Amino acid sequence: MKIIENDQYNLISIEEPSLSCLESKLPKIDNNHLLIELSDKIKNVENKINFFLKIASGLKAKNKSFVIIKKGLNINDFPETLNIAPTLQEAKDILEMEAIERDLGL
């Protein structure tokens, strides 16, 4: 697992086939927008929806954004409350759009 922190967001890249390493790190890095990039080694992401929803709702309560980055996911398999992007650039675009929405009070 690799963590990159900057002024705009925290990016966690997970190469391991499991998300267990992520749970212990989350409380330490939940002060910023969060992007989680999942490797192709992680299968059945759909089965981890509740885990991701918990992260998303916690960050939303703090006016922060959360985006999952993984190619090949069908966004229709996930609730609308989860942001899913196939690339880092698209994830950054989602962060910008949500910042605009927060500024407009939407």
C-alpha positions in Angstrom: 0.0 0.0 0.0 1.2 3.4 -0.9 -0.1 6.7 0.5 0.4 10.1 -1.1 -0.7 13.1 0.8 -1.0 16.6 -0.6 -3.0 19.8 0.0 -5.9 18.7 -2.1 -6.4 15.0 -1.3 -4.9 11.8 0.0 -4.3 9.0 -2.5 -4.0 5.5 -1.3 -2.9 2.9 -3.9 -3.6 -0.7 -2.9 -1.6 -3.4 -4.6 -2.4 -6.2 -2.1 -5.3 -8.5 -3.0 -7.0 -7.6 0.3 -8.3 -4.4 1.8 -7.5 -5.3 5.4 -4.4 -3.1 5.3 -6.6 -0.1 4.6 -8.8 -0.3 7.7 -5.9 0.4 10.1 -4.7 3.4 8.1 -8.0 5.2 7.6 -8.4 6.9 11.0 -5.0 8.5 10.5 -5.7 10.0 7.1 -9.4 11.0 7.2 -8.7 14.7 7.4 -8.7 15.3 3.6 -10.5 14.2 0.5 -9.7 10.5 -0.2 -9.0 8.7 -3.4 -8.5 4.9 -3.2 -6.9 3.3 -6.2 -7.5 -0.4 -6.3 -5.2 -2.7 -8.3 -6.4 -5.4 -10.6 -5.4 -8.0 -7.9 -8.5 -6.9 -5.9 -11.5 -8.9 -7.0 -15.1 -8.8 -6.2 -15.1 -5.1 -5.2 -18.9 -5.2 -5.3 -18.8 -7.4 -2.2 -17.1 -4.6 -0.3 -19.8 -2.0 -0.9 -20.7 -1.7 2.8 -17.0 -1.0 3.7 -16.8 1.7 1.0 -20.2 3.2 2.0 -19.0 3.6 5.6 -15.9 5.5 4.4 -17.9 7.7 2.1 -20.5 8.6 4.7 -17.9 9.4 7.3 -16.0 11.7 4.9 -19.2 13.3 3.6 -20.1 14.3 7.2 -16.8 16.2 7.2 -17.6 17.9 3.8 -14.9 15.7 2.2 -15.0 13.7 -1.0 -14.3 10.0 -1.6 -13.6 8.3 -4.9 -12.7 4.7 -5.8 -10.4 4.4 -8.7 -10.5 1.1 -10.6 -10.8 0.3 -14.2 -13.5 -2.1 -15.4 -16.0 -1.5 -12.6 -19.7 -1.2 -13.6 -20.9 1.8 -11.8 -24.5 0.4 -12.0 -23.4 -2.3 -9.5 -22.8 0.4 -6.8 -25.1 2.9 -5.1 -25.1 6.4 -6.5 -23.6 7.7 -3.3 -20.2 6.1 -4.2 -18.0 7.9 -6.6 -16.2 5.6 -9.0 -13.7 6.6 -11.6 -11.5 4.5 -14.0 -8.6 6.9 -13.9 -6.8 9.2 -11.4 -7.6 12.2 -13.7 -11.3 11.5 -13.7 -11.2 11.1 -9.9 -9.6 14.5 -9.6 -12.4 15.9 -11.8 -15.0 14.5 -9.4 -13.2 16.2 -6.5 -13.4 19.5 -8.4 -17.1 19.0 -9.3 -18.0 18.2 -5.7 -16.0 21.3 -4.4 -18.1 23.4 -6.8 -21.3 21.8 -5.5 -20.3 22.5 -1.9 -19.5 26.1 -2.7 -22.9 26.5 -4.3 -24.6 24.9 -1.4 -26.0 22.0 -3.4 
